[in-house]
Amino acid sequence: MGQLGLGLAALGRPEYINIRTQKNIDKSEAAFKRNAINVLDEAYKLGIRFMDTAPSYGKGEAFLKQWNDLRRHKDVSLSTKWGYTYVANWELGYKGAHEVKEHSLEKLLEQWELSKSLLPNLKVYQVHSATIESGILENTKVLEKLFEIKNKTGLKIGLTVSGKDQEIVLKKALEIVYNERELFDVYQVTYNILEQSTYQTLKHLKKAGKFLIIKEAMANGRLFLPSKAYNILENLAQKYKVGADAIALRFCLDAIDSDIVLSGAADTRQLKENLKALRFNLTADEIDLLKSCKIASEQYWKQRSQLDWD
């Protein structure tokens, strides 16, 4: 049965691709650090044992390391990534891309040197946003290094995917084999009520014994804009006496046999609301009703690309 994990994308940097409902928050680095530690503590207290971050999440990886070093919990599983660099440098209203992708061997070596400090609680190491265009799945030197890291550390090697070509990347990644062993054990995929294009592939991955992580379960906040999907979410939320966010997360737990569905909570209040998703199960009819809200993958990713860093 799937569990909720905590993603640090919104905890480690002052601006994020999202539709924020809470305005006028303190966006200083010190305030974000305090908040991140508080959310991590609350997550652990409430039973969450899987935390996911990345170097491009601003200070997200550093905050997770500080928390990990302070608390020294033995039963947490940490996950991080490589391939993106945060370049906004905490500058509010930064013009241009806040993070830059580079799937080179040099970038892997650079970021691995810092990320490995999360060992031994580090359990998953992922390629951040693998695409066909980046050439990552054909870069022999990089793939060999990932396999070396896997063999030396026992880490599960994974990749995250985004964009309209998610399914193509997933299928290609499955074909990568060294010494009769598949390289990738973990697949982190964008899946939610609006974006369901990878459904059949995810079922195949699970059947093949892969570890599935679902991200962006709330479509960066777009699920809560006026729409058919939101009306259905609100009706179900009233039935189960939870927020619409819990329904969106429960959908990802029930519709896909995922191992982890990430909460992207930005504070402890949101986290507690998200965790109400574990109090109930959706019926088959309700899952089908929510599935009827899906939109074309190209439309979904076009809309996402138009979101501002907020």
C-alpha positions in Angstrom: 0.0 0.0 0.0 1.3 3.4 -1.0 2.5 6.0 1.5 2.9 9.8 1.5 6.3 11.3 1.3 7.5 14.8 1.7 9.0 16.7 -1.3 11.1 19.8 -0.5 10.6 21.7 -3.7 8.5 24.4 -2.0 10.5 24.4 1.2 14.0 25.2 -0.1 13.6 28.2 -2.3 11.5 31.5 -2.0 9.9 31.2 -5.4 8.5 28.1 -7.1 6.3 27.2 -10.1 3.1 27.1 -8.3 -0.2 28.9 -7.7 0.3 30.2 -4.1 -2.8 30.9 -2.0 -0.8 32.3 0.9 0.8 35.7 0.3 3.1 38.0 2.2 5.2 35.3 3.7 8.7 35.9 5.0 11.0 34.9 2.2 14.3 35.3 3.9 16.7 32.3 3.9 16.6 32.1 7.7 12.8 32.0 7.7 12.8 29.3 5.1 15.3 27.2 7.0 13.3 27.4 10.2 10.2 26.5 8.4 11.8 23.5 6.5 13.2 22.1 9.8 9.7 22.5 11.4 8.0 20.8 8.5 10.5 17.9 8.5 10.0 17.5 12.3 6.3 17.5 11.9 6.4 15.1 9.0 8.5 12.6 11.0 6.2 13.0 14.0 3.2 12.2 11.9 4.7 9.1 10.4 6.3 10.2 7.1 9.6 8.4 6.5 10.4 9.3 2.9 11.8 12.8 2.1 12.7 13.9 -1.5 14.9 16.9 -2.5 17.4 18.1 -5.1 20.2 20.6 -5.5 18.0 22.8 -7.6 15.5 23.2 -4.8 17.4 26.2 -3.6 18.7 25.2 -0.1 16.4 22.2 0.0 19.2 19.6 -0.1 21.3 21.6 2.5 18.2 22.0 4.8 17.5 18.2 4.6 21.2 17.5 5.4 21.1 19.8 8.4 17.9 18.2 9.7 19.3 14.7 9.1 22.5 15.5 10.9 20.6 17.1 13.8 18.0 14.4 14.3 20.0 11.3 13.3 16.8 9.2 12.8 17.7 5.7 11.8 14.4 4.9 10.0 14.1 7.6 7.3 14.7 7.1 3.6 16.1 10.2 1.9 16.1 10.8 -1.9 17.9 13.4 -3.9 18.8 14.1 -7.6 21.4 15.5 -9.9 21.2 17.4 -13.2 19.8 20.8 -12.3 21.6 23.8 -10.7 19.7 26.5 -8.9 20.9 29.8 -10.3 18.4 32.4 -8.9 20.6 32.7 -5.8 17.6 33.7 -3.6 16.9 36.7 -5.7 13.2 37.5 -5.5 11.6 38.2 -8.9 14.6 36.7 -10.7 14.4 37.1 -14.4 15.0 34.0 -16.5 15.2 30.4 -15.6 15.7 29.8 -11.9 17.3 26.4 -12.5 19.5 25.2 -15.4 19.7 21.6 -16.6 23.0 19.9 -17.4 23.1 16.1 -17.7 26.9 15.9 -18.1 29.4 13.7 -16.4 31.0 16.7 -14.8 27.7 17.9 -13.3 27.0 14.4 -11.9 30.5 14.2 -10.3 30.1 17.7 -8.8 26.6 17.2 -7.4 27.3 13.6 -6.2 30.2 14.9 -4.0 27.7 17.0 -2.0 24.7 14.6 -2.2 26.6 11.6 -0.8 26.9 13.4 2.5 23.3 12.3 3.1 24.4 8.7 3.4 23.6 6.3 5.0 20.0 7.6 5.1 20.2 8.4 1.4 18.4 5.5 -0.3 17.5 6.9 -3.7 19.6 8.9 -6.2 17.8 10.1 -9.3 18.5 11.8 -12.7 16.5 15.0 -12.4 14.0 15.4 -15.2 15.4 13.0 -17.8 14.4 13.9 -21.4 15.3 12.6 -24.8 16.7 16.0 -25.7 19.2 16.1 -22.9 20.8 12.9 -24.2 21.1 11.4 -20.7 19.8 8.0 -21.7 22.5 7.6 -24.4 25.4 9.1 -22.4 27.5 6.0 -21.8 29.9 7.7 -19.4 27.2 9.1 -17.2 25.2 5.8 -17.2 28.4 3.8 -16.3 29.1 6.2 -13.4 25.5 5.8 -12.1 26.0 2.1 -12.3 29.2 2.4 -10.4 27.5 4.5 -7.7 24.8 1.9 -7.5 27.3 -1.0 -7.0 29.4 0.8 -4.5 26.7 2.2 -2.3 23.7 0.0 -2.7 21.5 3.0 -3.6 18.5 2.6 -5.8 19.1 4.6 -9.0 16.2 6.4 -10.4 15.0 9.2 -12.7 12.3 11.8 -12.7 10.3 12.7 -15.7 8.2 15.7 -16.8 6.7 16.9 -20.0 4.5 15.5 -22.8 7.2 12.8 -23.6 7.2 11.2 -20.1 6.0 7.9 -21.4 8.7 7.7 -24.2 11.4 8.4 -21.6 10.1 5.8 -19.2 10.1 3.1 -21.8 13.5 4.0 -23.1 14.9 4.0 -19.5 13.6 0.4 -19.0 15.9 -0.8 -21.8 19.1 0.4 -20.1 20.9 -2.8 -18.9 24.5 -3.4 -17.7 25.8 -6.9 -17.0 22.2 -8.2 -17.3 21.0 -5.7 -14.6 18.6 -2.9 -15.2 20.1 0.4 -14.2 16.9 2.2 -13.0 15.0 0.9 -10.0 13.0 4.0 -9.2 10.7 6.1 -11.4 9.4 9.5 -10.3 6.5 10.6 -12.5 4.1 13.5 -12.8 0.6 11.9 -12.4 -2.6 13.6 -11.2 -6.2 14.1 -12.0 -5.4 16.2 -15.0 -2.3 14.4 -16.3 -2.9 10.7 -16.6 -1.1 9.9 -19.9 1.4 7.5 -18.2 -1.2 5.3 -16.6 -0.6 2.1 -18.6 3.2 2.5 -18.4 3.1 3.0 -14.7 1.1 -0.2 -14.3 3.7 -2.0 -16.3 6.5 -0.5 -14.2 4.9 -1.6 -11.0 4.4 -5.1 -12.4 8.1 -5.2 -13.3 8.9 -4.5 -9.6 9.9 -0.9 -9.9 9.6 1.6 -7.1 7.1 4.3 -8.1 7.1 7.9 -6.8 4.2 10.2 -7.9 5.0 14.0 -7.9 2.9 17.1 -8.6 -0.3 15.3 -7.4 -2.0 18.7 -7.3 -0.9 19.9 -10.7 1.0 22.9 -9.1 -2.2 24.2 -7.7 -4.2 24.2 -10.9 -6.6 21.6 -9.5 -8.0 24.2 -7.2 -9.0 26.7 -10.0 -12.7 26.7 -11.0 -13.3 23.7 -13.3 -15.1 20.4 -13.6 -12.3 18.7 -11.7 -12.5 21.2 -8.8 -16.3 20.8 -8.5 -15.9 17.0 -8.2 -13.0 17.5 -5.7 -15.1 19.8 -3.6 -18.1 17.4 -3.5 -15.8 14.5 -2.5 -14.1 16.7 0.1 -17.4 17.4 1.7 -18.3 13.7 1.7 -15.1 12.6 3.4 -14.8 15.8 5.6 -11.3 16.6 4.3 -9.8 19.3 2.0 -9.7 19.0 -1.8 -5.9 18.5 -1.5 -6.5 15.2 0.4 -8.8 14.0 -2.3 -6.2 14.8 -5.0 -3.5 12.8 -3.1 -5.9 9.9 -2.3 -6.6 9.7 -6.1 -2.9 9.1 -6.7 -2.7 6.5 -4.0 -5.8 4.6 -5.1 -5.7 5.0 -8.9 -2.0 4.0 -9.3 -0.3 1.3 -7.1 2.4 3.8 -6.3 4.9 3.3 -3.5 5.2 7.0 -2.6 3.0 10.0 -3.4 4.8 13.2 -2.5 3.2 16.0 -0.5 4.6 19.3 -1.6 3.4 21.0 1.7 4.9 24.4 2.2 4.1 24.5 6.0 2.9 22.3 8.8 -0.7 23.3 8.3 -0.7 22.1 4.7 1.1 19.0 5.7 -1.5 18.0 8.3 -4.3 18.7 5.7 -2.5 16.5 3.2 -2.1 13.7 5.6 -5.9 13.4 5.9 -5.6 11.5 2.6 -4.7 8.5 4.7 -8.0 8.4 6.6 -10.1 7.0 3.8 -10.2 5.3 0.4 -12.0 6.3 -2.7 -14.6 4.0 -4.3 -14.1 2.6 -7.8 -16.8 4.8 -9.1 -15.2 7.9 -7.5 -11.8 7.0 -9.0 -13.5 6.7 -12.4 -15.2 10.0 -12.0 -11.9 11.7 -11.2 -10.3 9.9 -14.2 -12.9 11.5 -16.4 -11.3 14.9 -15.6 -8.0 14.2 -17.5 -6.9 16.5 -20.2 -4.6 16.0 -23.2 -1.0 15.7 -22.2 0.2 18.4 -24.6 -2.5 20.8 -23.2 -1.4 20.0 -19.6 2.2 20.8 -20.2 1.5 23.9 -22.3 -0.5 25.3 -19.4 2.2 24.3 -16.9 4.8 26.1 -18.9 2.8 29.3 -18.6 2.9 29.3 -14.8 4.9 32.0 -13.1 7.6 31.5 -10.4 5.6 32.7 -7.3 
